[in-house]
Amino acid sequence: EDQPSKPIDKSTAEYVAEYQEWDRANRLCLKIIKRSISDSIMGAIPDNDNAKQFLGAIGQRFVESDKAETGDLMDRLMSMKYDGSSGVREYIMKMIHISSKLEALKILIAEPFLVYHVLNSLPSQFNQLKVAYNAQRDKWDLNDLIVVCAQEECRMRRETVETVQLAFQPQQNKWS
């Protein structure tokens, strides 16, 4: 709330009480704000007796960091490659999370672009899935993509387990 003007001798008792209530709330807000931010940030902000103006000064210091954060998020999104260390579902969710952070910074990423980008960032083990997607007339949304990729990942795991079992199955002794 904006700071009301200080009461003068002719001010009503009601106005004086309202100003005192605002002043107390303002001082409490300033104490809470100043105790909850780090010393390095406090040192970069000019001191102010008004909580609203103090928060505005903090906001101005971080305007330029939006540009840096946007660049960092774009770099992360565009350079992501699925390495198999986590599940494909988690990988796609990370990409969606980065995309939503960019949207909060006013960088809109269309869902069809994100679907294509996810597919292109998957390794060659998912080529069968990529071909199937390109052969279809229907376009997937992100939920469809997550479901299909998770199913494909399960299928690949089952095939890998079956191959390992076949390759390492012990031979029976012919002389027994």
N, CA, C and O atoms as a DFTB+ gen file, in Angstrom:
704 C
 N C O
     1  1       0.851      -1.173       0.000
     2  2       0.000       0.000       0.000
     3  2       0.894       1.232       0.000
     4  3       1.947       1.243       0.637
     5  1       0.474       2.258      -0.709
     6  2       1.260       3.495      -0.753
     7  2       1.277       4.166       0.605
     8  3       0.355       4.022       1.407
     9  1       2.353       4.903       0.841
    10  2       2.513       5.575       2.125
    11  2       1.548       6.755       2.210
    12  3       1.531       7.612       1.326
    13  1       0.748       6.798       3.272
    14  2      -0.118       7.976       3.444
    15  2       0.710       9.155       3.942
    16  3       1.803       8.972       4.477
    17  1       0.195      10.339       3.769
    18  2       0.923      11.518       4.242
    19  2       0.912      11.535       5.770
    20  3      -0.019      11.053       6.415
    21  1       1.979      12.105       6.320
    22  2       2.099      12.140       7.782
    23  2       0.998      13.032       8.358
    24  3       0.631      14.048       7.768
    25  1       0.495      12.643       9.489
    26  2      -0.553      13.472      10.102
    27  2       0.004      14.830      10.562
    28  3       1.169      14.953      10.939
    29  1      -0.829      15.788      10.519
    30  2      -0.456      17.127      10.994
    31  2      -1.297      17.445      12.237
    32  3      -2.134      16.645      12.656
    33  1      -1.062      18.609      12.809
    34  2      -1.779      18.979      14.040
    35  2      -3.290      18.947      13.860
    36  3      -4.018      18.633      14.802
    37  1      -3.773      19.270      12.652
    38  2      -5.210      19.348      12.407
    39  2      -5.811      18.000      12.005
    40  3      -7.016      17.918      11.769
    41  1      -5.000      16.939      11.921
    42  2      -5.494      15.615      11.518
    43  2      -6.421      15.047      12.582
    44  3      -6.267      15.296      13.778
    45  1      -7.377      14.282      12.106
    46  2      -8.315      13.652      13.034
    47  2      -7.638      12.498      13.759
    48  3      -6.627      11.968      13.298
    49  1      -8.194      12.120      14.878
    50  2      -7.658      10.998      15.647
    51  2      -7.755       9.716      14.839
    52  3      -6.899       8.838      14.946
    53  1      -8.789       9.615      14.039
    54  2      -8.969       8.432      13.178
    55  2      -7.849       8.332      12.142
    56  3      -7.317       7.249      11.897
    57  1      -7.493       9.484      11.528
    58  2      -6.426       9.487      10.529
    59  2      -5.083       9.175      11.183
    60  3      -4.276       8.443      10.610
    61  1      -4.835       9.711      12.359
    62  2      -3.584       9.463      13.085
    63  2      -3.468       7.973      13.403
    64  3      -2.395       7.389      13.252
    65  1      -4.569       7.354      13.841
    66  2      -4.553       5.926      14.158
    67  2      -4.294       5.096      12.887
    68  3      -3.553       4.113      12.915
    69  1      -4.911       5.507      11.789
    70  2      -4.702       4.794      10.509
    71  2      -3.248       4.900      10.068
    72  3      -2.664       3.919       9.607
    73  1      -2.662       6.092      10.209
    74  2      -1.256       6.276       9.829
    75  2      -0.346       5.434      10.729
    76  3       0.594       4.809      10.239
    77  1      -0.613       5.410      12.019
    78  2       0.206       4.631      12.940
    79  2       0.111       3.135      12.618
    80  3       1.104       2.414      12.714
    81  1      -1.059       2.681      12.244
    82  2      -1.235       1.272      11.850
    83  2      -0.436       0.969      10.590
    84  3       0.224      -0.066      10.504
    85  1      -0.494       1.883       9.597
    86  2       0.289       1.686       8.361
    87  2       1.782       1.680       8.684
    88  3       2.523       0.833       8.185
    89  1       2.222       2.620       9.516
    90  2       3.639       2.744       9.858
    91  2       4.146       1.471      10.539
    92  3       5.233       0.990      10.218
    93  1       3.374       0.931      11.466
    94  2       3.757      -0.308      12.151
    95  2       3.856      -1.470      11.158
    96  3       4.828      -2.225      11.182
    97  1       2.848      -1.613      10.283
    98  2       2.858      -2.689       9.285
    99  2       4.047      -2.532       8.344
   100  3       4.681      -3.524       7.984
   101  1       4.358      -1.310       7.944
   102  2       5.486      -1.045       7.050
   103  2       6.805      -1.446       7.705
   104  3       7.642      -2.090       7.072
   105  1       6.995      -1.063       8.987
   106  2       8.225      -1.416       9.686
   107  2       8.369      -2.930       9.831
   108  3       9.463      -3.468       9.659
   109  1       7.274      -3.617      10.145
   110  2       7.312      -5.083      10.259
   111  2       7.668      -5.727       8.922
   112  3       8.483      -6.649       8.873
   113  1       7.065      -5.248       7.849
   114  2       7.368      -5.786       6.511
   115  2       8.837      -5.593       6.164
   116  3       9.488      -6.504       5.651
   117  1       9.355      -4.402       6.448
   118  2      10.776      -4.145       6.166
   119  2      11.680      -5.089       6.952
   120  3      12.659      -5.605       6.414
   121  1      11.355      -5.314       8.220
   122  2      12.170      -6.228       9.029
   123  2      12.137      -7.637       8.454
   124  3      13.173      -8.294       8.357
   125  1      10.967      -8.096       8.078
   126  2      10.829      -9.452       7.513
   127  2      11.602      -9.559       6.207
   128  3      12.316     -10.536       5.983
   129  1      11.461      -8.562       5.348
   130  2      12.148      -8.577       4.047
   131  2      13.661      -8.579       4.257
   132  3      14.374      -9.389       3.664
   133  1      14.139      -7.682       5.092
   134  2      15.585      -7.545       5.286
   135  2      16.204      -8.774       5.951
   136  3      17.360      -9.101       5.682
   137  1      15.461      -9.449       6.805
   138  2      15.990     -10.656       7.445
   139  2      15.954     -11.867       6.522
   140  3      16.677     -12.837       6.744
   141  1      15.123     -11.816       5.498
   142  2      14.977     -13.001       4.645
   143  2      15.834     -12.955       3.387
   144  3      15.840     -13.922       2.625
   145  1      16.556     -11.868       3.143
   146  2      17.441     -11.835       1.975
   147  2      18.889     -11.828       2.433
   148  3      19.206     -11.396       3.541
   149  1      19.756     -12.311       1.563
   150  2      21.169     -12.454       1.938
   151  2      21.854     -11.094       2.061
   152  3      21.390     -10.090       1.520
   153  1      22.952     -11.092       2.777
   154  2      23.715      -9.863       2.989
   155  2      24.262      -9.304       1.680
   156  3      24.335      -8.088       1.505
   157  1      24.647     -10.186       0.762
   158  2      25.198      -9.706      -0.504
   159  2      24.150      -8.936      -1.308
   160  3      24.475      -7.958      -1.983
   161  1      22.906      -9.375      -1.235
   162  2      21.831      -8.654      -1.924
   163  2      21.517      -7.369      -1.163
   164  3      21.312      -6.324      -1.779
   165  1      21.477      -7.432       0.158
   166  2      21.190      -6.239       0.973
   167  2      22.181      -5.127       0.681
   168  3      21.802      -3.958       0.611
   169  1      23.452      -5.484       0.509
   170  2      24.475      -4.477       0.259
   171  2      24.314      -3.784      -1.078
   172  3      24.820      -2.678      -1.267
   173  1      23.616      -4.417      -2.009
   174  2      23.452      -3.840      -3.351
   175  2      22.170      -3.019      -3.486
   176  3      21.938      -2.395      -4.521
   177  1      21.346      -3.017      -2.455
   178  2      20.064      -2.314      -2.508
   179  2      20.149      -1.060      -1.655
   180  3      20.556      -1.130      -0.496
   181  1      19.767       0.097      -2.216
   182  2      19.773       1.305      -1.387
   183  2      18.745       1.185      -0.259
   184  3      17.637       0.691      -0.468
   185  1      19.119       1.634       0.912
   186  2      18.220       1.532       2.066
   187  2      17.006       2.430       1.843
   188  3      17.107       3.511       1.264
   189  1      15.873       1.961       2.311
   190  2      14.629       2.675       2.116
   191  2      13.739       2.418       3.317
   192  3      13.771       1.333       3.898
   193  1      12.948       3.408       3.691
   194  2      12.050       3.255       4.837
   195  2      10.659       2.791       4.436
   196  3       9.791       2.613       5.291
   197  1      10.441       2.595       3.137
   198  2       9.128       2.171       2.650
   199  2       9.255       0.766       2.063
   200  3      10.041       0.553       1.139
   201  1       8.493      -0.194       2.587
   202  2       8.598      -1.594       2.156
   203  2       8.292      -1.743       0.672
   204  3       8.976      -2.490      -0.027
   205  1       7.279      -1.047       0.185
   206  2       6.905      -1.160      -1.227
   207  2       8.028      -0.650      -2.130
   208  3       8.353      -1.286      -3.133
   209  1       8.616       0.482      -1.782
   210  2       9.714       1.031      -2.580
   211  2      10.967       0.147      -2.476
   212  3      11.711       0.004      -3.446
   213  1      11.192      -0.435      -1.308
   214  2      12.338      -1.321      -1.110
   215  2      12.206      -2.561      -2.003
   216  3      13.178      -2.969      -2.639
   217  1      11.022      -3.157      -2.052
   218  2      10.796      -4.307      -2.928
   219  2      10.955      -3.916      -4.394
   220  3      11.469      -4.694      -5.198
   221  1      10.510      -2.708      -4.737
   222  2      10.689      -2.218      -6.105
   223  2      12.163      -2.100      -6.475
   224  3      12.557      -2.433      -7.593
   225  1      12.978      -1.622      -5.528
   226  2      14.421      -1.501      -5.767
   227  2      15.057      -2.878      -5.959
   228  3      15.936      -3.049      -6.804
   229  1      14.611      -3.856      -5.172
   230  2      15.123      -5.221      -5.328
   231  2      14.747      -5.747      -6.715
   232  3      15.576      -6.338      -7.406
   233  1      13.506      -5.529      -7.113
   234  2      13.045      -5.982      -8.427
   235  2      13.846      -5.381      -9.560
   236  3      14.147      -6.067     -10.536
   237  1      14.200      -4.099      -9.446
   238  2      14.989      -3.445     -10.497
   239  2      16.380      -4.053     -10.624
   240  3      16.927      -4.114     -11.725
   241  1      16.952      -4.499      -9.527
   242  2      18.285      -5.122      -9.567
   243  2      18.264      -6.451     -10.317
   244  3      19.285      -6.881     -10.855
   245  1      17.096      -7.103     -10.353
   246  2      17.012      -8.422     -10.963
   247  2      16.398      -8.409     -12.354
   248  3      16.197      -9.477     -12.932
   249  1      16.096      -7.254     -12.908
   250  2      15.528      -7.180     -14.252
   251  2      16.506      -7.729     -15.278
   252  3      16.118      -8.499     -16.156
   253  1      17.751      -7.345     -15.174
   254  2      18.744      -7.813     -16.138
   255  2      18.985      -9.307     -16.023
   256  3      19.349      -9.947     -17.009
   257  1      18.791      -9.873     -14.850
   258  2      19.027     -11.303     -14.693
   259  2      17.975     -12.126     -15.433
   260  3      18.217     -13.293     -15.739
   261  1      16.809     -11.540     -15.728
   262  2      15.811     -12.240     -16.536
   263  2      16.390     -12.598     -17.902
   264  3      16.160     -13.693     -18.417
   265  1      17.144     -11.664     -18.482
   266  2      17.763     -11.924     -19.783
   267  2      18.781     -13.057     -19.674
   268  3      18.833     -13.936     -20.535
   269  1      19.569     -13.034     -18.641
   270  2      20.571     -14.089     -18.449
   271  2      19.888     -15.426     -18.201
   272  3      20.314     -16.453     -18.728
   273  1      18.818     -15.413     -17.391
   274  2      18.101     -16.647     -17.111
   275  2      17.450     -17.198     -18.377
   276  3      17.443     -18.409     -18.600
   277  1      16.905     -16.309     -19.202
   278  2      16.299     -16.737     -20.461
   279  2      17.343     -17.413     -21.339
   280  3      17.092     -18.481     -21.898
   281  1      18.499     -16.799     -21.460
   282  2      19.566     -17.388     -22.270
   283  2      20.007     -18.737     -21.740
   284  3      20.219     -19.678     -22.506
   285  1      20.145     -18.828     -20.422
   286  2      20.556     -20.082     -19.799
   287  2      19.516     -21.175     -20.036
   288  3      19.865     -22.303     -20.384
   289  1      18.243     -20.841     -19.849
   290  2      17.182     -21.836     -20.047
   291  2      17.097     -22.271     -21.505
   292  3      16.901     -23.452     -21.792
   293  1      17.244     -21.323     -22.425
   294  2      17.212     -21.677     -23.851
   295  2      18.375     -22.611     -24.201
   296  3      18.197     -23.596     -24.918
   297  1      19.552     -22.294     -23.692
   298  2      20.717     -23.155     -23.938
   299  2      20.485     -24.557     -23.392
   300  3      20.778     -25.551     -24.057
   301  1      19.953     -24.627     -22.163
   302  2      19.702     -25.938     -21.561
   303  2      18.679     -26.726     -22.366
   304  3      18.868     -27.917     -22.615
   305  1      17.598     -26.070     -22.773
   306  2      16.552     -26.759     -23.520
   307  2      17.070     -27.263     -24.868
   308  3      16.815     -28.405     -25.250
   309  1      17.784     -26.420     -25.570
   310  2      18.218     -26.785     -26.912
   311  2      19.370     -27.793     -26.916
   312  3      19.579     -28.487     -27.911
   313  1      20.113     -27.878     -25.819
   314  2      21.251     -28.802     -25.796
   315  2      20.942     -30.120     -25.081
   316  3      21.802     -30.998     -25.009
   317  1      19.744     -30.265     -24.560
   318  2      19.415     -31.498     -23.830
   319  2      19.396     -32.698     -24.776
   320  3      18.860     -32.634     -25.882
   321  1      19.987     -33.773     -24.315
   322  2      19.973     -35.053     -25.025
   323  2      19.677     -36.133     -24.002
   324  3      20.213     -36.110     -22.894
   325  1      18.828     -37.075     -24.370
   326  2      18.486     -38.156     -23.448
   327  2      19.651     -39.119     -23.376
   328  3      20.103     -39.647     -24.392
   329  1      20.145     -39.348     -22.136
   330  2      21.308     -40.224     -21.957
   331  2      20.965     -41.532     -21.261
   332  3      21.844     -42.367     -21.046
   333  1      19.705     -41.720     -20.909
   334  2      19.296     -42.968     -20.283
   335  2      19.565     -43.040     -18.794
   336  3      19.261     -44.056     -18.169
   337  1      20.131     -41.985     -18.201
   338  2      20.444     -42.029     -16.771
   339  2      19.181     -42.013     -15.910
   340  3      19.159     -42.573     -14.814
   341  1      18.152     -41.380     -16.406
   342  2      16.856     -41.420     -15.724
   343  2      15.848     -41.944     -16.740
   344  3      16.204     -42.215     -17.887
   345  1      14.625     -42.085     -16.334
   346  2      13.602     -42.553     -17.256
   347  2      13.277     -41.503     -18.302
   348  3      13.487     -40.308     -18.090
   349  1      12.767     -41.961     -19.427
   350  2      12.428     -41.041     -20.511
   351  2      11.287     -40.114     -20.080
   352  3      11.222     -38.966     -20.519
   353  1      10.400     -40.603     -19.232
   354  2       9.304     -39.760     -18.728
   355  2       9.872     -38.570     -17.953
   356  3       9.443     -37.435     -18.158
   357  1      10.832     -38.823     -17.067
   358  2      11.450     -37.752     -16.282
   359  2      12.191     -36.779     -17.191
   360  3      12.173     -35.569     -16.964
   361  1      12.840     -37.312     -18.214
   362  2      13.565     -36.474     -19.167
   363  2      12.606     -35.506     -19.865
   364  3      12.885     -34.311     -19.961
   365  1      11.491     -36.020     -20.343
   366  2      10.515     -35.173     -21.031
   367  2       9.923     -34.159     -20.060
   368  3       9.699     -33.003     -20.421
   369  1       9.671     -34.591     -18.831
   370  2       9.125     -33.669     -17.829
   371  2      10.111     -32.529     -17.535
   372  3       9.686     -31.397     -17.306
   373  1      11.412     -32.813     -17.540
   374  2      12.414     -31.762     -17.352
   375  2      12.327     -30.748     -18.490
   376  3      12.409     -29.541     -18.261
   377  1      12.161     -31.244     -19.716
   378  2      12.053     -30.337     -20.855
   379  2      10.788     -29.481     -20.751
   380  3      10.819     -28.287     -21.049
   381  1       9.693     -30.081     -20.335
   382  2       8.445     -29.333     -20.166
   383  2       8.612     -28.288     -19.066
   384  3       8.115     -27.168     -19.188
   385  1       9.308     -28.654     -18.000
   386  2       9.538     -27.722     -16.897
   387  2      10.352     -26.512     -17.368
   388  3      10.020     -25.375     -17.034
   389  1      11.395     -26.748     -18.127
   390  2      12.199     -25.646     -18.667
   391  2      11.341     -24.785     -19.581
   392  3      11.427     -23.558     -19.540
   393  1      10.513     -25.424     -20.408
   394  2       9.626     -24.687     -21.300
   395  2       8.658     -23.799     -20.512
   396  3       8.400     -22.662     -20.906
   397  1       8.124     -24.312     -19.404
   398  2       7.193     -23.503     -18.608
   399  2       7.919     -22.350     -17.920
   400  3       7.338     -21.279     -17.740
   401  1       9.178     -22.551     -17.534
   402  2       9.956     -21.445     -16.978
   403  2      10.169     -20.359     -18.030
   404  3      10.113     -19.167     -17.727
   405  1      10.413     -20.786     -19.272
   406  2      10.579     -19.811     -20.352
   407  2       9.272     -19.070     -20.614
   408  3       9.287     -17.870     -20.887
   409  1       8.151     -19.764     -20.535
   410  2       6.861     -19.103     -20.723
   411  2       6.631     -18.047     -19.657
   412  3       6.057     -16.996     -19.941
   413  1       7.070     -18.314     -18.433
   414  2       6.948     -17.318     -17.364
   415  2       7.798     -16.084     -17.664
   416  3       7.513     -14.992     -17.170
   417  1       8.841     -16.263     -18.475
   418  2       9.706     -15.152     -18.884
   419  2       9.270     -14.570     -20.231
   420  3      10.017     -13.821     -20.861
   421  1       8.075     -14.914     -20.661
   422  2       7.448     -14.403     -21.892
   423  2       8.092     -14.952     -23.167
   424  3       8.042     -14.304     -24.213
   425  1       8.693     -16.134     -23.088
   426  2       9.229     -16.839     -24.256
   427  2       8.309     -18.030     -24.482
   428  3       8.414     -19.043     -23.790
   429  1       7.417     -17.910     -25.440
   430  2       6.434     -18.961     -25.681
   431  2       7.011     -20.019     -26.608
   432  3       7.565     -19.706     -27.661
   433  1       6.874     -21.263     -26.205
   434  2       7.340     -22.388     -27.011
   435  2       6.113     -23.216     -27.350
   436  3       5.440     -23.746     -26.466
   437  1       5.834     -23.320     -28.633
   438  2       4.651     -24.048     -29.075
   439  2       4.802     -25.535     -28.760
   440  3       5.894     -26.097     -28.857
   441  1       3.700     -26.153     -28.386
   442  2       3.725     -27.571     -28.016
   443  2       4.206     -28.463     -29.167
   444  3       4.998     -29.375     -28.931
   445  1       3.749     -28.226     -30.410
   446  2       4.270     -29.068     -31.510
   447  2       5.793     -28.971     -31.658
   448  3       6.453     -29.968     -31.951
   449  1       6.344     -27.780     -31.456
   450  2       7.800     -27.637     -31.522
   451  2       8.463     -28.464     -30.432
   452  3       9.458     -29.145     -30.678
   453  1       7.910     -28.404     -29.232
   454  2       8.489     -29.143     -28.119
   455  2       8.417     -30.649     -28.370
   456  3       9.354     -31.374     -28.038
   457  1       7.313     -31.126     -28.952
   458  2       7.183     -32.550     -29.275
   459  2       8.286     -32.958     -30.254
   460  3       8.965     -33.964     -30.045
   461  1       8.463     -32.177     -31.324
   462  2       9.513     -32.487     -32.302
   463  2      10.895     -32.417     -31.665
   464  3      11.752     -33.261     -31.926
   465  1      11.104     -31.406     -30.826
   466  2      12.422     -31.262     -30.207
   467  2      12.726     -32.446     -29.286
   468  3      13.848     -32.954     -29.280
   469  1      11.742     -32.883     -28.517
   470  2      11.947     -34.047     -27.653
   471  2      12.299     -35.260     -28.504
   472  3      13.267     -35.964     -28.215
   473  1      11.523     -35.504     -29.545
   474  2      11.792     -36.662     -30.407
   475  2      13.191     -36.598     -31.009
   476  3      13.890     -37.609     -31.074
   477  1      13.599     -35.408     -31.450
   478  2      14.925     -35.264     -32.066
   479  2      16.055     -35.399     -31.056
   480  3      17.191     -35.688     -31.431
   481  1      15.753     -35.191     -29.777
   482  2      16.807     -35.291     -28.772
   483  2      16.966     -36.712     -28.230
   484  3      17.873     -36.981     -27.442
   485  1      16.092     -37.609     -28.649
   486  2      16.184     -38.997     -28.186
   487  2      17.254     -39.737     -28.984
   488  3      17.465     -39.419     -30.154
   489  1      17.931     -40.708     -28.390
   490  2      18.996     -41.435     -29.080
   491  2      18.439     -42.379     -30.152
   492  3      17.226     -42.523     -30.300
   493  1      19.333     -43.005     -30.880
   494  2      18.960     -43.857     -32.018
   495  2      18.122     -45.066     -31.609
   496  3      17.432     -45.644     -32.448
   497  1      18.168     -45.457     -30.338
   498  2      17.334     -46.574     -29.891
   499  2      15.847     -46.266     -30.072
   500  3      15.028     -47.184     -30.129
   501  1      15.495     -44.993     -30.162
   502  2      14.110     -44.583     -30.330
   503  2      13.761     -44.299     -31.796
   504  3      12.705     -43.729     -32.074
   505  1      14.633     -44.687     -32.737
   506  2      14.376     -44.406     -34.148
   507  2      13.074     -45.037     -34.642
   508  3      12.360     -44.435     -35.445
   509  1      12.768     -46.215     -34.179
   510  2      11.526     -46.884     -34.580
   511  2      10.318     -46.026     -34.186
   512  3       9.359     -45.908     -34.949
   513  1      10.370     -45.445     -33.020
   514  2       9.303     -44.565     -32.547
   515  2       9.225     -43.290     -33.397
   516  3       8.134     -42.832     -33.736
   517  1      10.375     -42.727     -33.735
   518  2      10.407     -41.513     -34.557
   519  2       9.803     -41.770     -35.929
   520  3       9.037     -40.952     -36.438
   521  1      10.146     -42.904     -36.527
   522  2       9.592     -43.263     -37.839
   523  2       8.083     -43.437     -37.736
   524  3       7.336     -42.982     -38.602
   525  1       7.641     -44.095     -36.676
   526  2       6.192     -44.299     -36.491
   527  2       5.474     -42.957     -36.357
   528  3       4.390     -42.776     -36.912
   529  1       6.068     -42.024     -35.630
   530  2       5.431     -40.708     -35.471
   531  2       5.349     -39.982     -36.812
   532  3       4.308     -39.422     -37.158
   533  1       6.439     -39.994     -37.558
   534  2       6.461     -39.286     -38.842
   535  2       5.526     -39.922     -39.862
   536  3       5.043     -39.239     -40.765
   537  1       5.265     -41.215     -39.730
   538  2       4.389     -41.906     -40.677
   539  2       2.909     -41.644     -40.377
   540  3       2.063     -41.825     -41.253
   541  1       2.597     -41.229     -39.179
   542  2       1.205     -40.981     -38.810
   543  2       0.740     -39.611     -39.277
   544  3       1.524     -38.672     -39.414
   545  1      -0.561     -39.531     -39.515
   546  2      -1.125     -38.227     -39.859
   547  2      -1.430     -37.420     -38.603
   548  3      -1.375     -36.190     -38.614
   549  1      -1.747     -38.116     -37.531
   550  2      -2.070     -37.435     -36.280
   551  2      -0.811     -36.865     -35.647
   552  3       0.277     -37.431     -35.752
   553  1      -0.993     -35.722     -34.983
   554  2       0.112     -35.130     -34.234
   555  2      -0.116     -35.430     -32.760
   556  3      -1.255     -35.436     -32.292
   557  1       0.957     -35.675     -32.037
   558  2       0.866     -35.976     -30.627
   559  2       0.960     -34.692     -29.829
   560  3       1.628     -33.739     -30.230
   561  1       0.275     -34.682     -28.685
   562  2       0.538     -33.618     -27.720
   563  2       1.579     -34.172     -26.745
   564  3       2.022     -35.312     -26.880
   565  1       1.956     -33.369     -25.781
   566  2       3.020     -33.787     -24.864
   567  2       2.622     -35.000     -24.024
   568  3       3.457     -35.857     -23.736
   569  1       1.355     -35.075     -23.634
   570  2       0.910     -36.238     -22.860
   571  2       1.015     -37.517     -23.681
   572  3       1.473     -38.544     -23.181
   573  1       0.585     -37.454     -24.956
   574  2       0.717     -38.621     -25.845
   575  2       2.182     -39.018     -25.979
   576  3       2.522     -40.200     -25.920
   577  1       3.037     -38.032     -26.158
   578  2       4.469     -38.293     -26.323
   579  2       5.045     -39.004     -25.100
   580  3       5.804     -39.964     -25.235
   581  1       4.684     -38.532     -23.915
   582  2       5.191     -39.150     -22.687
   583  2       4.754     -40.608     -22.604
   584  3       5.561     -41.487     -22.302
   585  1       3.480     -40.860     -22.870
   586  2       2.951     -42.227     -22.780
   587  2       3.650     -43.137     -23.781
   588  3       4.092     -44.229     -23.422
   589  1       3.754     -42.700     -25.031
   590  2       4.348     -43.535     -26.081
   591  2       5.837     -43.769     -25.813
   592  3       6.330     -44.883     -25.992
   593  1       6.543     -42.744     -25.393
   594  2       7.977     -42.910     -25.116
   595  2       8.207     -43.836     -23.928
   596  3       9.122     -44.659     -23.954
   597  1       7.390     -43.710     -22.893
   598  2       7.529     -44.599     -21.736
   599  2       7.246     -46.045     -22.135
   600  3       7.942     -46.956     -21.686
   601  1       6.234     -46.265     -22.973
   602  2       5.941     -47.620     -23.452
   603  2       7.107     -48.166     -24.280
   604  3       7.479     -49.332     -24.145
   605  1       7.672     -47.325     -25.126
   606  2       8.807     -47.750     -25.950
   607  2      10.014     -48.080     -25.079
   608  3      10.730     -49.047     -25.341
   609  1      10.236     -47.286     -24.056
   610  2      11.343     -47.550     -23.152
   611  2      11.148     -48.897     -22.453
   612  3      12.107     -49.658     -22.317
   613  1       9.933     -49.206     -22.011
   614  2       9.641     -50.508     -21.379
   615  2       9.878     -51.648     -22.359
   616  3      10.455     -52.673     -21.995
   617  1       9.436     -51.474     -23.597
   618  2       9.636     -52.496     -24.620
   619  2      11.121     -52.745     -24.846
   620  3      11.549     -53.894     -24.949
   621  1      11.897     -51.690     -24.923
   622  2      13.342     -51.842     -25.145
   623  2      14.006     -52.543     -23.961
   624  3      14.910     -53.357     -24.155
   625  1      13.570     -52.239     -22.745
   626  2      14.132     -52.908     -21.565
   627  2      13.836     -54.396     -21.591
   628  3      14.710     -55.213     -21.303
   629  1      12.586     -54.753     -21.941
   630  2      12.226     -56.173     -22.020
   631  2      13.077     -56.885     -23.056
   632  3      13.559     -57.990     -22.807
   633  1      13.267     -56.268     -24.217
   634  2      14.094     -56.887     -25.265
   635  2      15.532     -57.055     -24.798
   636  3      16.165     -58.071     -25.083
   637  1      16.043     -56.074     -24.090
   638  2      17.417     -56.149     -23.600
   639  2      17.555     -57.293     -22.603
   640  3      18.532     -58.040     -22.659
   641  1      16.607     -57.443     -21.698
   642  2      16.649     -58.518     -20.709
   643  2      16.580     -59.871     -21.402
   644  3      17.316     -60.790     -21.041
   645  1      15.693     -60.003     -22.405
   646  2      15.577     -61.272     -23.131
   647  2      16.861     -61.587     -23.870
   648  3      17.281     -62.744     -23.891
   649  1      17.495     -60.606     -24.472
   650  2      18.740     -60.815     -25.204
   651  2      19.843     -61.244     -24.250
   652  3      20.611     -62.155     -24.559
   653  1      19.927     -60.604     -23.109
   654  2      20.957     -60.952     -22.125
   655  2      20.738     -62.375     -21.632
   656  3      21.701     -63.128     -21.485
   657  1      19.494     -62.757     -21.375
   658  2      19.220     -64.100     -20.901
   659  2      19.580     -65.137     -21.963
   660  3      20.100     -66.201     -21.630
   661  1      19.315     -64.847     -23.213
   662  2      19.667     -65.781     -24.282
   663  2      21.174     -65.885     -24.453
   664  3      21.696     -66.978     -24.675
   665  1      21.869     -64.782     -24.355
   666  2      23.308     -64.780     -24.583
   667  2      24.067     -65.461     -23.452
   668  3      25.117     -66.057     -23.693
   669  1      23.567     -65.388     -22.234
   670  2      24.293     -65.917     -21.101
   671  2      23.636     -67.140     -20.473
   672  3      23.922     -67.465     -19.320
   673  1      22.788     -67.804     -21.184
   674  2      22.139     -69.016     -20.651
   675  2      23.189     -70.129     -20.591
   676  3      23.796     -70.458     -21.609
   677  1      23.407     -70.711     -19.409
   678  2      24.445     -71.755     -19.300
   679  2      24.093     -73.012     -20.095
   680  3      22.939     -73.440     -20.140
   681  1      25.106     -73.580     -20.710
   682  2      24.889     -74.815     -21.478
   683  2      24.868     -76.002     -20.524
   684  3      25.555     -76.020     -19.503
   685  1      24.063     -76.986     -20.885
   686  2      24.004     -78.200     -20.061
   687  2      25.154     -79.107     -20.468
   688  3      25.534     -79.162     -21.638
   689  1      25.694     -79.808     -19.503
   690  2      26.806     -80.711     -19.729
   691  2      26.297     -81.957     -20.464
   692  3      25.388     -82.632     -19.980
   693  1      26.881     -82.263     -21.631
   694  2      26.448     -83.397     -22.447
   695  2      26.792     -84.732     -21.791
   696  3      26.134     -85.733     -22.074
   697  1      27.803     -84.773     -20.925
   698  2      28.275     -86.033     -20.352
   699  2      27.558     -86.398     -19.067
   700  3      27.862     -87.436     -18.479
   701  1      26.642     -85.605     -18.619
   702  2      25.971     -85.917     -17.370
   703  2      24.953     -86.980     -17.511
   704  3      24.305     -87.348     -16.531
